[in-house]
């Protein structure tokens, strides 16, 4: 009925998800041992230059990092959205 509002709400939910996920990763970096999240770059690293890294590192390393990120983010999305919605649908069918 209102595509502008729907687009805005989807964008807002996405931004909130990204913010909370980034906060969660930041807190995990403080708690876990150094090197445990090797596939995620630290935003606080002053020597991190993404353009130079894309040029210098081999393609296999980029593909490995990409696959690892897809797996991690996919699992988080499934656990945060799919599982609760399925539980709601099964427990309270008329809710959604």
N, C-alpha and C positions, 0 to 999 in steps of 0.2 A: 504494500500500500504506500509506503514512504521509503524509497530507496536511499535518499540522503541520510535520513535518521538511522537506517539499518547499517549503512556504510560507516557512519560515525561511531555507532555503538560497537561494531566489529573492530574498528581501528582502536577505540578506547580500550576494549578488552585486551587486544594484542599489546598495546603499550603498557598496560598494567601488568600483564604476564611477563613481558620483557624486563620491566623494572624489578619485579619481585624475584625473578629468576637470577638477574644480575646481582641483586642483594644477597640471595642465597649462595651463589658462587663465591662472592666476596667473603662471606662469613665462613664458608667451607675452607677457603684458602688460609684463614687464620687458625682454624682448628686442626686441619690435616697436616701431615708432614710435608716438607718441601718436596716438590716433584710428583706428588700424588695426582695432581691435575695437569699433567704435562701437555695435554692436547689443547688446553685452553690458555690463551695468552693473558698475562696480567695487565690490567689497565694502568697500573702504577709503575710499570717498567719504563724507565727513561730511554733505554737503548733499543726499544722496539720500534722498528721501521717497517711497516707492512709492505710497502712497495718494493723496497730493496730485498726483503725476504722472499717475496713472490718471484723475483728475478733470479736470485741466487740459489734457492733450494730446489732440489729435484722434484719432478712431477709426482713421483711415487709417494713422497712424503706429504705433498699437498693432498693427494687422493686419500691417503691413510687418515690424515687429520679431518678431512671432510667426512669420510665414512664414520669416524668415531663421533664427530659432532652430531651427525644425523641420527646415530643410534641413541646417544644420550638425550638429545632434545626430543626425539620421537618417544622414548620411554617416559620422559617427564610429561609430555602432552597427553599420552595415553593414561598415565596415572592421575593426572589432574582433571581431565575432562571426560574421557571415555568411560572410565570405571565408575566415577560418581553418577554420571548420567544413566548408565546401564542399571546401577543399583536403584536409582530413583524410578526408572521405568518398570523394573521388576517388583519393587516394593509398593509403589504407589502409581499404578498404571495411568490414572487420570491426571496426574500432576503436570506432566509435560505434554 
